[in-house]
Amino acid sequence: MKLEHRRQKVVSLPQFLLRLGRYALVSVTLIIVSVLIGTLGYHFFGKLSWLDSFHMSSMILTGMGPVAEMKSVSAKLFSSFFAIYSGVAFLSITAVFFAPIVHRLLHILHVETDES
């Protein structure tokens, strides 16, 4: 996913939308993988039903917080590590999604360091 150099012209709108679609696809893939990891973990470690595991995973990933109490040591450890992962994943996925938009805005505005 190569971006244009600051001395190159801004890509056309259709090319930009295609690029944005690719970055969005990567973001959605990361979200799906993250929810899948959380759902599997809460189901097997937390002994929650599939629906409750999905609900718990979704709530943790979005930063809303837990909805079920973890009773076993392994469930608490998984929940702790998944919460840490979720914080990093949320910020990273947001950055991946917005990267082409920010790049295009900066490219259009010709923001660059003046080295002279």
C-alpha positions in Angstrom: 0.0 0.0 0.0 2.3 2.6 -1.3 1.4 6.3 -0.9 2.6 9.0 -3.2 5.6 11.1 -2.3 5.2 14.8 -1.4 6.5 15.9 -4.7 4.0 13.8 -6.7 0.5 14.9 -7.6 -2.4 14.0 -5.4 -4.0 10.8 -6.7 -7.4 11.1 -8.4 -10.6 10.6 -6.3 -11.3 7.1 -7.7 -7.8 6.0 -6.9 -8.1 7.5 -3.4 -11.5 5.8 -2.8 -9.9 2.5 -3.9 -7.0 3.1 -1.4 -9.5 4.0 1.3 -11.4 0.8 0.6 -8.3 -1.3 0.9 -7.4 0.3 4.3 -11.0 -0.1 5.4 -10.9 -3.8 4.5 -7.7 -4.2 6.5 -9.4 -2.5 9.5 -12.5 -4.6 9.2 -10.4 -7.8 9.0 -8.5 -6.7 12.2 -11.9 -6.1 13.9 -13.2 -9.5 12.9 -10.1 -11.3 14.1 -10.1 -9.4 17.4 -13.8 -10.2 18.0 -13.2 -13.8 17.1 -10.2 -14.1 19.5 -12.3 -12.5 22.3 -15.3 -14.7 21.6 -13.3 -17.9 21.6 -11.4 -16.8 24.8 -14.5 -15.9 26.7 -16.3 -19.0 25.6 -13.5 -21.4 26.6 -11.9 -19.7 29.5 -14.9 -17.8 30.9 -17.4 -20.6 30.3 -19.9 -18.1 28.7 -22.4 -19.0 26.0 -21.4 -18.1 22.4 -23.7 -15.1 22.4 -22.5 -13.9 25.8 -18.9 -14.4 24.7 -19.5 -12.3 21.6 -21.3 -9.7 23.6 -18.5 -9.5 26.2 -15.8 -9.4 23.4 -17.6 -6.6 21.6 -18.0 -4.6 24.8 -14.4 -4.9 25.8 -13.1 -4.1 22.3 -15.2 -0.9 22.1 -14.1 0.2 25.6 -17.5 -0.1 27.2 -16.3 -2.5 29.8 -17.1 -6.0 31.0 -20.6 -7.3 31.2 -20.0 -10.7 33.0 -17.9 -11.6 36.0 -15.0 -13.9 35.4 -14.8 -16.5 38.1 -11.7 -18.7 37.3 -8.1 -17.6 37.4 -7.7 -18.5 33.7 -10.8 -16.4 32.8 -9.5 -13.5 34.7 -6.1 -13.7 33.1 -7.6 -14.0 29.6 -9.9 -11.1 30.3 -7.0 -8.9 31.6 -4.8 -9.6 28.6 -7.7 -9.2 26.2 -8.5 -5.8 27.7 -4.9 -4.7 27.3 -4.9 -6.0 23.7 -8.2 -4.3 23.0 -6.9 -0.9 24.0 -3.9 -1.2 21.7 -6.1 -2.8 18.9 -8.7 0.0 19.1 -6.1 2.7 18.6 -4.2 0.8 15.9 -7.3 0.0 13.9 -8.4 3.6 14.1 -4.9 4.7 12.8 -5.0 2.2 10.0 -8.4 3.4 8.9 -7.7 7.1 9.0 -4.1 6.9 7.6 -5.1 7.5 3.9 -7.4 10.3 4.9 -4.8 12.2 6.9 -2.2 11.5 4.3 -4.4 13.0 1.6 -5.3 16.1 3.7 -1.6 16.7 4.4 -0.7 16.1 0.8 -3.3 18.6 -0.4 -2.2 21.2 2.1 1.4 20.6 1.2 2.5 20.2 4.8 6.2 19.5 4.8 9.2 20.6 6.8 11.1 23.5 5.5 14.7 22.3 5.3 16.2 25.5 3.9 
